[in-house]
Amino acid sequence: MDLASFLYLGVTFGLFVIFALIVVRTYSKKRKDEGEAAKYQMMDDD
């Protein structure tokens, strides 16, 4: 394989890792509770 192939695989793998981190952070229990708190706060303001 040449340099372009390794670069392509590296970028693809890097983007996959970033996507996986975003998914893990978004769906973690602690972050979900913080996100839901804002919704209930806005509902209480009405």
C-alpha positions, 0 to 999 in steps of 0.5 A: 500500500502506498502513502495515500492509502495509509493516509486515507485509512488514518483519516477514516479511522480518526473520524470513526473514533471522533464519532464514537466519542461523540456517541458515548458522550451524548448517551452517557447517563450523566450527560443525559440527566444534565440535558433533561434538566434544561428541558424541565426547567423551561417547562417549569418557567411556563 
